[in-house]
């Protein structure tokens, strides 16, 4: 009987490809394990200009254990933003497996605008480091607000430029900031409600009582003749003092909540307040710009008036100005109020201090006023160069269309 020997069967192409992929996966897992364990001195990253070798000699195992235990993301980065090392915390932040993060570009997790800013900062980053606020584009499509601290790493044994990055998840901080802002807005609303109540009490009750006393004092002065001498003079002086008190109470009531704002609108109250300020201080105020075609929403009018009121107060107390120019204008979907004086101004470092709330100009409160209605307040100033306050507030869609 003749035995026919068949050649050994060859594995199917699909089986061969599966075996090859399994081998590559095992190799990749072993490489990642070695990197995390500090057993790798360098790695090769393929790029458009060919393979590039990056040294990992400085990442000792003890430091890796420390970095992996951090609650913040940590990266080592090349000048072209290639990620040489990333800890697990960063992988969780961007919601990607760690093996897909290492060796990739940080740009894939940033918006186009943030990439541009980061590129500029990497060029300027020194030993002292710098910081940037970005929105990380996570793997699932969500965005994660983060703060990146950048420091250039110096290596004596290599000419490669490396950067160390620490990324802090700002989600909770942003949430707390939003809650604080909402609380601040609520406080402002309560303040305005209380101011309105006090202004009404002053106008409808205290002022009326004072006016009645003024009339009685006038009647008393009229009953006295020149022969009464000092009594007549005292009665006249009393009448004048009561008249000044009535005027002061009216001014306080107007500052608390000007009825003209509700009745005639923002332009009228800006004009009236400017006239009162100029008469009282001797500082000329010029109101320019075209009035809005229609009444602005009440919350926007109130925010702009309060910012204008606070600015005039600052000018009176600190600026030593002689002229003030106020411009109110609509620009497309925005309303803009600009207040410029020719006073002494202040230096950039003083401005920075006041931005942190240590100043006396009330800029923090003014910015909160603007932010409460979605606006932005900017300050331009310099010593002996005057100060310019600019407020830009977006109009509601219906107002902008009108």
C-alpha positions in Angstrom: 0.0 0.0 0.0 1.4 3.3 -1.0 1.4 6.1 1.5 0.9 9.6 0.1 2.5 12.3 2.1 0.8 15.7 2.0 2.8 18.8 2.6 2.2 20.5 5.9 -0.7 22.9 5.8 0.2 26.6 5.9 -1.7 28.9 8.2 -4.3 31.0 6.6 -3.4 34.7 6.0 -5.9 35.9 8.6 -4.3 33.6 11.2 -0.8 34.8 10.3 -1.9 38.5 10.7 -3.6 37.7 14.0 -0.4 36.1 15.3 1.7 39.1 14.2 -0.7 41.5 15.9 -0.6 39.5 19.1 3.2 39.6 19.0 3.3 43.4 18.5 0.8 43.9 21.3 2.8 41.8 23.6 5.9 43.8 22.6 4.1 47.1 23.2 2.9 46.0 26.6 6.4 44.9 27.6 7.8 48.3 26.4 5.3 50.3 28.4 6.0 48.1 31.4 9.7 48.8 31.0 9.1 52.5 30.6 7.0 52.7 33.7 9.5 50.6 35.6 12.4 52.8 34.7 14.2 50.1 32.7 14.3 52.0 29.5 17.0 54.6 28.8 15.7 55.8 25.5 12.8 55.5 23.0 12.5 55.9 19.2 9.6 57.9 17.9 8.8 57.7 14.2 8.1 61.0 12.5 7.9 62.7 9.1 11.7 63.3 9.2 12.5 59.8 10.1 13.0 58.0 13.4 14.2 60.1 16.4 15.8 58.8 19.6 14.8 60.4 22.9 16.7 59.7 26.1 14.8 58.8 29.2 17.8 58.5 31.5 16.7 61.2 33.9 13.4 59.4 34.8 14.5 57.2 37.7 12.1 54.6 39.1 11.7 56.5 42.4 10.6 59.6 40.6 8.2 57.7 38.4 6.5 56.2 41.4 6.1 59.7 42.9 4.8 61.1 39.6 2.3 58.3 39.2 0.9 58.9 42.7 0.2 62.6 41.9 -3.4 63.9 41.6 -2.2 66.0 38.7 -1.3 65.2 35.2 2.5 65.1 34.4 4.2 65.1 31.0 7.6 65.3 29.6 7.5 66.9 26.2 9.8 67.6 23.3 10.0 70.9 21.5 7.6 69.7 18.8 5.1 68.7 21.6 5.7 64.9 21.4 4.8 63.2 24.7 7.7 61.2 25.9 6.2 60.3 29.2 2.7 60.7 30.8 1.4 59.5 34.1 -1.9 57.7 34.6 -3.6 60.9 35.9 -3.2 62.7 32.6 -4.5 59.6 30.7 -7.6 59.8 32.9 -8.0 63.5 32.3 -8.0 63.1 28.6 -10.0 59.8 28.8 -7.5 57.8 26.7 -5.5 54.7 27.4 -2.0 55.5 28.5 -0.5 53.5 25.6 -2.3 55.8 23.1 -1.0 58.9 24.9 2.8 58.1 25.1 4.5 58.9 21.9 1.7 61.0 20.5 1.5 64.8 20.2 0.0 66.9 22.9 -1.6 69.0 20.1 -4.3 66.3 19.6 -5.7 67.2 23.0 -5.7 71.0 22.4 -7.9 73.3 20.3 -6.2 75.3 17.5 -6.1 78.5 19.5 -4.5 76.7 22.5 -1.9 75.0 20.3 -0.8 78.4 19.0 -0.5 79.9 22.5 1.3 76.8 23.8 3.8 76.9 20.9 4.7 80.5 21.8 5.0 79.7 25.5 7.3 76.7 24.8 9.6 79.0 22.9 9.7 81.5 25.8 9.6 79.1 28.7 12.6 79.3 31.0 13.7 77.8 34.2 11.2 79.9 36.2 8.3 78.3 34.3 5.1 79.7 33.0 1.4 78.9 33.2 -1.6 78.8 30.7 -5.3 78.0 31.0 -6.6 75.6 28.3 -9.5 73.4 27.4 -8.3 69.8 26.9 -10.1 67.9 24.2 -10.7 64.5 25.8 -11.0 61.3 23.9 -14.7 61.0 24.3 -15.3 64.5 22.8 -15.8 66.3 26.1 -13.7 69.3 27.2 -11.7 69.5 30.5 -10.6 73.0 31.7 -7.0 72.7 32.8 -4.1 74.8 33.9 -0.7 73.8 32.5 2.5 74.7 34.3 5.5 74.6 31.9 9.1 74.4 32.9 12.1 73.9 30.6 14.2 70.9 31.7 18.0 71.3 31.5 20.1 68.2 30.6 23.8 68.4 30.7 24.3 65.1 28.8 21.9 65.9 25.9 21.3 68.7 23.4 17.6 67.8 23.2 15.2 70.5 24.4 12.7 68.9 26.9 9.8 70.4 28.9 8.1 69.3 32.0 4.4 69.9 32.2 2.1 69.6 35.2 -1.6 69.8 34.3 -4.2 70.6 36.9 -7.9 69.7 36.3 -9.8 73.0 36.9 -13.3 71.5 36.6 -14.0 71.8 40.3 -12.3 75.2 40.5 -14.4 76.5 37.6 -17.5 75.1 39.2 -16.7 76.8 42.5 -15.9 80.0 40.6 -19.3 79.8 38.9 -21.0 79.3 42.3 -19.2 82.3 43.7 -20.1 84.4 40.8 -23.7 83.4 41.1 -23.6 84.3 44.8 -22.0 87.6 44.0 -24.7 88.3 41.5 -27.4 87.4 44.0 -25.8 89.8 46.5 -25.8 92.5 43.9 -29.5 91.9 43.3 -30.3 92.0 47.0 -28.2 95.2 47.4 -30.2 96.8 44.5 -33.5 95.8 46.1 -32.5 97.2 49.4 -31.1 100.4 47.9 -34.4 100.9 46.1 -36.4 100.4 49.3 -34.1 102.8 51.3 -34.3 105.4 48.4 -38.1 105.2 48.5 -38.2 105.6 52.2 -35.9 108.6 52.0 -37.8 110.2 49.2 -41.4 109.5 50.4 -41.0 109.9 54.1 -37.8 111.6 55.3 -37.7 114.2 52.6 -41.4 115.0 53.1 -40.8 115.5 56.9 -37.8 117.7 56.2 -39.7 119.8 53.7 -42.5 120.2 56.3 -39.8 121.4 58.8 -38.4 123.7 56.2 -41.8 125.4 55.6 -42.3 125.8 59.4 -38.8 127.3 59.8 -39.6 129.6 56.9 -42.8 130.6 58.6 -41.0 131.2 61.8 -38.3 133.4 60.1 -41.1 135.4 58.4 -42.8 136.2 61.8 -39.6 137.7 63.1 -38.6 141.2 62.2 -35.3 143.0 62.1 -35.9 144.2 65.6 -35.6 140.6 66.8 -32.0 140.8 65.9 -30.1 137.5 66.7 -33.3 135.4 66.8 -34.1 136.5 63.2 -30.6 135.6 62.1 -30.7 132.2 63.8 -34.1 131.4 62.2 -32.8 132.3 58.7 -29.6 130.2 59.3 -31.8 127.3 60.5 -33.9 127.5 57.4 -30.8 127.4 55.2 -29.4 124.4 57.1 -32.6 122.5 56.7 -32.7 123.3 53.0 -29.2 121.9 52.6 -30.2 118.8 54.5 -33.1 118.3 52.1 -30.9 118.6 49.1 -28.3 116.2 50.6 -31.0 113.6 51.4 -32.3 113.9 47.8 -28.8 113.4 46.5 -28.3 110.3 48.6 -31.7 109.0 47.5 -30.8 109.6 43.9 -27.5 107.8 44.2 -29.2 104.8 45.9 -31.7 104.4 43.1 -32.3 107.2 40.6 -35.9 107.3 39.6 -34.9 109.0 36.3 -33.2 105.7 35.3 -36.4 103.8 35.5 -38.5 106.6 33.9 -36.3 108.1 31.2 -33.4 105.6 30.7 -29.7 105.4 30.8 -28.8 108.4 28.6 -30.9 110.7 30.8 -29.4 109.5 34.0 -25.8 109.7 32.6 -26.5 113.3 31.6 -28.0 114.3 35.0 -25.3 112.5 37.0 -22.6 114.2 34.8 -24.1 117.6 35.4 -24.3 117.1 39.2 -20.8 115.8 39.3 -19.4 118.8 37.3 -21.3 121.3 39.4 -20.1 119.7 42.7 -16.4 119.0 41.8 -15.6 121.5 39.1 -14.4 118.7 36.8 -15.9 119.1 33.3 -17.7 116.1 31.9 -18.4 115.7 28.2 -21.0 113.1 27.2 -20.6 112.0 23.6 -21.8 109.2 21.3 -25.2 108.3 19.8 -27.9 107.3 22.1 -29.2 103.7 21.7 -32.1 103.5 19.2 -34.3 101.8 21.9 -34.2 101.4 25.6 -31.7 98.9 26.8 -32.7 96.0 29.1 -33.1 97.2 32.7 -30.3 95.0 34.0 -27.8 96.3 31.4 -28.8 100.0 32.1 -28.4 99.5 35.8 -25.0 97.8 35.4 -23.7 100.6 33.1 -25.0 103.2 35.5 -23.4 101.7 38.5 -20.0 101.3 36.7 -20.3 105.0 35.6 -21.1 106.0 39.1 -18.2 104.1 40.7 -15.8 105.5 38.0 -16.8 109.1 38.8 -16.3 108.4 42.5 -12.8 107.1 41.7 -12.0 110.1 39.6 -13.1 112.5 42.4 -11.1 110.7 45.1 -7.9 109.7 43.2 -7.5 111.0 39.7 -7.0 114.7 40.2 -8.5 115.1 36.7 -9.8 118.3 35.0 -11.7 116.8 32.1 -13.7 113.6 31.7 -15.1 112.2 28.4 -17.9 109.7 28.4 -18.9 107.8 25.2 -21.9 105.5 25.0 -22.5 103.7 21.7 -24.0 100.6 20.2 -21.6 98.6 18.0 -23.4 95.7 16.3 -24.4 93.2 18.9 -22.7 95.1 21.7 -23.2 98.3 23.8 -20.0 100.0 24.9 -19.4 102.6 27.5 -16.0 104.4 27.6 -15.0 106.8 30.4 -11.6 108.5 30.0 -10.1 111.1 32.3 -6.9 113.2 32.1 -5.8 112.6 35.6 -2.6 111.2 37.2 -3.4 107.5 36.3 -1.5 104.7 37.9 1.3 102.3 37.0 1.0 98.8 35.7 2.1 97.2 39.0 -0.6 99.2 40.9 -3.1 98.0 38.3 -2.1 94.4 38.9 -2.4 94.8 42.7 -5.9 96.3 42.3 -6.9 93.5 40.0 -6.2 91.1 42.9 -8.5 93.1 45.1 -5.9 95.0 47.1 -6.6 98.4 45.6 -9.1 101.0 46.6 -10.6 101.7 43.2 -13.5 99.2 43.3 -12.3 97.6 40.1 -13.3 94.1 41.3 -16.9 95.2 42.0 -17.0 97.0 38.6 -15.8 93.8 36.8 -18.4 91.7 38.6 -21.1 94.2 37.6 -20.1 93.8 34.0 -19.7 90.0 34.2 -23.2 89.7 35.8 -24.7 90.8 32.4 -22.1 88.9 30.3 -19.9 91.9 29.7 -16.1 92.7 29.9 -14.5 95.6 31.6 -11.0 96.7 30.7 -8.7 99.3 32.2 -6.0 101.3 30.4 -3.8 103.6 32.5 -0.4 104.9 33.1 1.3 107.4 35.4 0.4 110.9 34.4 -1.4 109.5 31.3 -5.0 109.3 32.7 -7.2 106.3 32.9 -9.7 104.8 30.5 -12.5 102.4 31.6 -14.2 100.5 28.8 -17.2 98.3 29.3 -18.6 96.1 26.5 -21.8 94.2 27.1 -23.6 91.9 24.6 -27.1 92.8 23.7 -29.9 90.2 23.7 -30.6 88.9 20.2 -33.8 90.9 19.9 -32.1 94.1 20.9 -29.1 93.5 18.6 -31.5 92.8 15.7 -33.4 96.0 16.3 
